[in-house]
Amino acid sequence: MKKVIMGLSLCLLMGLTACSNGGKKNTTDETTTSSSISKEQSEKYEAAIDDGKQAIVDKEISKAVASFQLALEYKTDDREANQLISQAELYQEALALTEDKEYAQALKKLTKLKETRGGSTALKQYGTNLTDKISKEVKAEREETKKRKATEESKQAEKEKNSTEESKEAEKKEETDPSKEAAPAANSLWNAQKSSALGAFMISWGQTMGQAYIEYSPSSELDYYGVKFPSTFAAGNIAVNGAPASVQWSTDGSASNVYNVVAIYSDVHTTSAMERHLYLFAIYNGQPVALVTMQNQGNNENLIYFTPTQNADLSNGFAQIIGG
């Protein structure tokens, strides 16, 4: 009887040992399989990221975005992949806007790309290059517009001159004298040539300051926090050095005792920074003055407060242009 009991006990002990060993083997197999899958996903993730970065170098931006999106399938919500996708898409959008000549919107996208931390330095450099390209295109278009306008004005002046000659034969010699015809335009406080010079200056000065400025005028008004410039001048809501001032849009800067605004520039639509600038380039009693405001809220006086700029390079540059 004792032998039977001992035999049963031995079998039971061997069975428990076998079960225990079998359980350990299964657990080990599962761990090995899980580790293998994790390693495989990590390798595929790294390969997708590397492919995307190479596509950026090759300037195949759509291919780069696709690679970074593939990386997210292997590592969901990965910060690096999401950041690279965001930068690549900003650059793509800026390219498309530039092709459509939507320069202000393109510069917004490029500013946002430039301000992102980390990510692709190559994409940021592409953004810088595109910003320079936009500046050159804006300058070229402005020059072309100035030339076209000057040609139209010249034709109109010639037409008026001929009409005057027909009705006033006695003044024919004086009116057809080329030196007298050209002198007022060349010596005036403000003209097309000086406007063009200021445009070129603002591009180079803006790049020095890390800013991008757009020119505004009655035919292309600025929406500055809901206030339209220059049409708002008629409302008398401009203050200079803390006091209400007489301000008007001018094409020659010749009126007395009033700020004759001959040019308006702002970066309000090209930056995401809190500090945004609005410059009024004016002539007051023959003297150039560059007024600036960064006001972004209303007040009880319903005034927009301007002061002369403290930037010596800007004020001196404007003064030199006015001095001819």
C-alpha positions in Angstrom: 0.0 0.0 0.0 2.8 2.4 0.9 4.4 1.6 -2.5 1.2 2.6 -4.3 0.9 5.8 -2.4 4.6 6.7 -3.1 4.1 5.9 -6.8 1.1 8.2 -7.1 2.9 11.0 -5.3 5.9 10.7 -7.6 3.7 10.9 -10.7 1.9 13.9 -9.3 5.1 15.7 -8.6 6.5 15.0 -12.1 3.2 16.3 -13.6 3.4 19.6 -11.7 7.0 20.1 -12.7 6.2 19.5 -16.3 3.3 22.0 -16.2 5.6 24.6 -14.5 8.3 24.2 -17.2 5.7 24.4 -20.0 4.3 27.6 -18.6 7.8 29.2 -18.5 8.5 28.2 -22.0 5.3 29.8 -23.3 6.0 33.0 -21.5 9.5 33.2 -22.9 8.2 32.5 -26.4 5.7 35.3 -26.1 8.3 37.8 -24.8 10.7 36.9 -27.7 7.9 37.4 -30.3 6.8 40.8 -28.8 10.4 42.0 -28.7 10.9 40.9 -32.3 7.8 42.8 -33.5 8.9 46.0 -31.5 12.3 45.9 -33.0 10.9 45.4 -36.5 8.6 48.4 -36.1 11.4 50.5 -34.8 13.6 49.7 -37.8 10.7 50.4 -40.2 10.1 53.7 -38.4 13.7 54.8 -38.7 13.8 53.8 -42.4 10.7 55.9 -43.1 12.2 58.9 -41.3 15.5 58.6 -43.2 13.7 58.3 -46.5 11.7 61.4 -45.7 14.8 63.4 -44.8 16.5 62.3 -48.0 13.5 63.3 -50.0 13.7 66.8 -48.5 17.4 67.0 -49.6 16.2 66.0 -53.1 13.4 68.6 -52.9 10.8 66.0 -53.3 8.6 67.4 -50.6 5.4 65.4 -51.4 7.5 62.2 -51.1 8.9 63.4 -47.8 5.5 64.0 -46.4 4.4 60.5 -47.4 7.4 58.9 -45.7 6.8 60.8 -42.5 3.2 59.7 -42.5 4.3 56.1 -43.0 6.6 56.6 -40.0 3.6 57.5 -37.9 2.1 54.1 -38.7 5.0 52.4 -36.9 5.2 55.0 -34.0 1.9 56.7 -33.5 1.9 60.4 -32.4 5.7 60.6 -32.8 6.8 64.2 -32.2 9.6 64.3 -34.8 7.4 62.8 -37.6 4.6 65.2 -36.9 6.9 68.2 -36.7 8.6 67.3 -40.0 5.1 66.9 -41.7 4.0 70.3 -40.4 7.2 72.0 -41.7 7.0 70.3 -45.1 3.3 71.2 -45.5 4.1 74.9 -44.6 6.8 75.0 -47.3 4.4 73.4 -49.8 1.7 75.9 -49.0 4.2 78.8 -49.3 5.3 77.6 -52.7 1.7 77.3 -54.0 0.9 80.8 -52.7 4.0 82.2 -54.3 3.1 80.8 -57.7 -0.3 82.4 -57.3 1.4 85.7 -56.4 -0.2 85.7 -53.0 3.0 87.0 -51.5 1.6 88.3 -48.1 0.0 84.9 -47.3 3.2 83.1 -48.5 5.3 85.2 -46.2 3.0 84.3 -43.3 3.6 80.6 -43.9 7.4 81.1 -44.3 7.6 83.1 -41.0 5.8 80.3 -39.2 8.2 77.7 -40.7 11.2 79.8 -39.7 9.9 80.1 -36.1 9.4 76.4 -35.6 12.0 74.8 -33.2 13.9 71.8 -34.3 12.8 69.8 -37.3 14.5 70.1 -40.6 17.2 72.7 -41.1 17.0 72.1 -44.8 13.4 73.1 -45.0 14.1 76.2 -43.0 16.8 77.1 -45.5 14.5 76.5 -48.4 12.1 78.9 -46.6 14.7 81.5 -46.3 15.6 81.2 -50.0 11.9 81.4 -51.0 11.6 84.6 -48.8 14.4 86.2 -50.8 12.8 85.1 -54.0 9.5 86.7 -53.0 11.3 90.0 -52.1 12.9 90.1 -55.5 9.6 89.4 -57.3 7.8 92.0 -55.3 10.5 94.5 -56.1 10.5 93.6 -59.8 6.7 93.9 -60.0 6.7 97.2 -58.2 9.3 98.5 -60.6 7.2 97.4 -63.6 4.1 99.0 -62.1 6.0 102.2 -61.6 7.3 102.2 -65.2 3.9 101.5 -66.6 2.4 104.2 -64.5 5.1 106.7 -65.5 4.5 105.8 -69.2 0.8 106.4 -68.9 1.3 109.6 -67.0 3.8 110.7 -69.7 1.3 110.0 -72.5 -1.4 111.8 -70.6 0.9 114.8 -70.1 1.8 114.8 -73.7 -1.9 114.7 -74.7 -2.7 117.6 -72.3 0.3 119.6 -73.6 -0.8 119.2 -77.2 -4.3 120.4 -76.3 -2.9 123.4 -74.5 -0.7 124.2 -77.5 -3.7 124.3 -79.8 -5.6 126.7 -77.5 -2.7 128.8 -76.4 -0.3 129.5 -79.3 1.3 132.3 -77.4 2.6 129.9 -74.7 3.8 127.2 -77.1 7.5 127.8 -76.7 7.4 127.7 -72.8 5.1 124.7 -72.7 7.2 122.6 -75.1 10.6 123.4 -73.4 11.8 120.0 -72.2 13.8 121.4 -69.3 10.8 123.2 -67.8 8.6 120.2 -68.3 10.9 117.8 -66.5 12.1 120.1 -63.7 9.1 119.9 -61.3 9.1 116.1 -61.3 12.8 115.8 -60.7 12.9 118.4 -57.9 9.6 117.6 -56.2 9.6 116.3 -52.6 8.0 113.0 -53.7 7.8 111.3 -57.1 7.8 107.8 -58.7 11.5 107.5 -58.5 11.7 108.2 -54.8 8.8 105.8 -54.2 10.7 103.1 -56.0 13.8 103.8 -54.0 11.9 103.5 -50.7 10.4 100.2 -51.8 13.9 98.8 -52.4 15.2 100.2 -49.2 12.3 98.6 -47.2 13.1 95.2 -48.6 16.8 95.4 -47.6 16.1 97.0 -44.2 13.3 94.5 -43.4 15.7 91.6 -44.1 18.3 93.2 -41.7 15.6 93.4 -39.0 14.3 89.9 -39.7 11.0 91.3 -40.9 9.0 91.5 -44.1 7.1 94.6 -45.1 4.3 95.2 -47.6 3.5 98.5 -49.2 -0.1 99.9 -49.0 -1.9 102.8 -50.7 -5.4 104.1 -51.6 -5.7 101.5 -54.3 -4.4 98.7 -52.0 -5.5 99.5 -48.4 -4.2 98.1 -45.2 -6.5 96.4 -42.7 -4.8 97.2 -39.5 -6.8 95.5 -36.7 -10.0 96.6 -38.4 -8.9 100.2 -39.3 -8.3 100.9 -43.0 -5.3 102.9 -44.0 -5.0 105.4 -45.6 -8.8 106.1 -45.8 -9.0 106.4 -42.0 -7.0 109.7 -42.3 -10.3 111.4 -43.2 -11.7 110.5 -39.8 -9.2 112.6 -38.0 -8.3 109.7 -35.6 -4.5 110.0 -35.9 -2.3 111.3 -33.0 1.4 112.2 -33.3 3.4 112.5 -30.1 0.3 112.2 -28.0 -1.8 114.9 -29.7 -4.3 114.8 -32.5 -2.7 115.6 -35.8 -3.7 116.6 -39.3 -2.8 113.7 -41.6 -3.6 113.1 -45.3 -2.5 111.0 -48.2 -0.3 112.9 -50.6 1.3 112.2 -54.0 3.9 115.0 -53.8 4.2 115.9 -50.1 3.8 119.6 -50.8 0.9 120.8 -48.5 1.8 122.9 -45.4 1.1 122.3 -41.7 -0.1 118.7 -42.3 1.6 115.3 -42.3 1.6 114.4 -46.0 1.8 110.6 -46.0 3.5 109.5 -49.2 4.0 105.8 -48.4 2.6 103.2 -46.0 4.4 99.9 -45.0 3.5 97.2 -42.5 4.4 93.7 -41.4 1.0 93.1 -39.7 0.2 90.4 -42.3 3.6 88.8 -42.6 4.5 87.9 -39.0 3.0 85.9 -36.2 4.9 87.8 -33.6 3.0 89.9 -31.0 4.8 93.1 -32.0 3.6 94.3 -35.4 4.6 97.5 -37.0 2.8 100.2 -39.1 4.9 102.9 -40.7 3.7 106.1 -42.2 6.3 107.8 -44.3 5.3 111.5 -44.2 6.6 114.9 -45.2 5.7 117.8 -42.8 6.5 121.3 -44.0 9.2 120.0 -46.3 10.8 117.7 -43.6 10.7 113.9 -43.8 9.4 112.0 -40.8 8.9 108.2 -40.4 6.0 107.6 -38.0 5.4 104.3 -36.3 2.7 102.6 -34.2 2.4 99.1 -32.7 -1.0 99.9 -31.1 -3.3 96.8 -31.3 -6.2 97.9 -29.2 -8.7 100.7 -29.1 -9.0 103.4 -26.4 -11.5 105.9 -25.0 -10.1 108.7 -27.3 -10.6 106.6 -30.4 -7.2 107.6 -31.5 -4.3 105.7 -33.1 -1.1 107.0 -31.6 2.1 107.4 -33.7 5.5 108.6 -32.8 8.7 109.3 -34.9 10.6 106.0 -35.2 13.7 105.6 -33.0 15.4 103.5 -35.6 18.2 105.7 -37.0 18.8 103.5 -40.0 15.2 103.8 -41.1 14.8 107.5 -40.5 18.1 108.4 -42.1 17.3 106.2 -45.1 14.0 107.9 -45.7 15.6 111.3 -45.3 18.3 110.5 -47.9 15.6 109.4 -50.3 13.7 112.6 -49.8 16.9 114.6 -50.2 17.4 112.9 -53.6 
